Amino acid sequence: MKIILYGKKGHAHTVAFKNFLRMGGIPFEYKDIFKDEIAKKHTLELYSGQIKIPTLIIDDNIHLQPSSDEFNKIMENLMLKG
């Protein structure tokens, strides 16, 4: 399973999701869309030209701007615990 999180430094959901994944020892790749041009371009494509975060990509499944509850449900469904 490959997990990628697009976000930005200091963004509340980005920080919370990163902390959950780190504390659970869950491997993931983090991309700050304001430092990674490829991630920024992909974000613009996903959100019809707008910058929105966070974006959670798990294998081929893309979760656009998941709330904390949605994120927790996704992790629960994958049987991942932080």
Helices and strands as residue ranges (DSSP letters): E 3-7, H 12-23, E 29-32, H 37-46, E 55-58, E 61-64, H 68-77
